[in-house]
Amino acid sequence: MWCLVMFDLPVKTAVERREATRFRNSLLDDGFSMVQYSVYVQYLPLGVNLSKIARNLKSRLPVHGEVRIVPLTDKQWSEAFRFSNGTVEKSEETPEQLQIF
């Protein structure tokens, strides 16, 4: 499963910009990858609790910020259209899962 995080954060003041940067960096620290400036994605192996991720992000959301978390199946992610400079690009592949014996 993929976890898509989209957000809109206030950035009018220096303090708001600093908080927005801190929030974006926290997503990167949690293993998310930037898709667009306010859109991040992370592949989640089966069994990962999406509610826990939501609570974690909610606790770090700056004042007056808005966030939307969308779970996507591998099939939905692979069927998404992606364009870059007018050219169709292939979506990212599902990462291999590690097996521990």
Buried (B, 14 or more C-beta within 10 A) or exposed (E): BBBBBBBEBBBEEEEBEEBBEEBBEBBEEBEBEEBEEBBBBBBBEEEEEEEEBBEEBEEBBBEEBEBEBEEBEEEEBBEEEEEEEEEEEEEBEEEEEEEEE
